[in-house]
Amino acid sequence: AQSVSQHNHHVILSEAASLELGCNYSYGGTVNLFWYVQYPGQHLQLLLKYFSGDPLVKGIKGFEAEFIKSKFSFNLRKPSVQWSDTAEYFCAVTRGSSNTGKLIFGQGTTLQVKP
Amino acid sequence: DTGVSQDPRHKITKRGQNVTFRCDPISEHNRLYWYRQTLGQGPEFLTYFQNEAQLEKSRLLSDRFSAERPKGSFSTLEIQRTEQGDSAMYLCASSENRAGVTQYFGPGTRLLVL
């Protein structure tokens, strides 16, 4: 079965530190890749997505992610985190051939940024 | 606010009772999804509608669960004879009917079964 793995369950950083959250998926075909974020008390919202083209994707709030097909990875990065980035981050995948577009999520990474 | 809305936001019920949740998607979105999220986990797919047609159901969706989208607009998710294991956040999302599009999520309904 297709799965998504996020390696870091809980990350604690100080402001201005760099961030990289790992995400690997198990499906071998064409995929669409997403990072969603859930700020405290808010609903899931899209940070960025990869559909095709340039494997380096830029999203909102200074986040970016790189799709490396050979490694089945889609890691999220930010060069300098802020306290307001404290949130839960979810990597998700849809199969490119899927008629439904259902998302398969990783288990999430909780990011805590200390001021 | 033209986002996805869900009602109620919280529901506490006793084991064995039936509960129903409602989701109102973004108005021009044909696709509607239900997901379930338990503590410490990512959302898990439950079911998918394209307009009024329910086109996919997860094996997670036991026969106690039923979902409808009668006019292709709002959707309801009913859980009959609730069990403590049904306690979770139930999320609704909607999207346009194209590949690779963004799914927009509602705030969720948090269910607690006592």
Interface residues (C-beta under 8 A of the other chain):
Chain A: V4 N32 F34 Y36 Q42 H43 L44 Q45 L46 K49 F51 S52 F90 A92 T94 G96 S98 N99 T100 G101 K102 L103 I104 F105 G106 Q107 G108
Chain B: R31 Y33 Y35 G40 Q41 G42 P43 E44 F45 Y48 Q50 L55 E56 L91 A93 S95 A99 G100 V101 T102 Q103 Y104 F105 G106 P107 G108
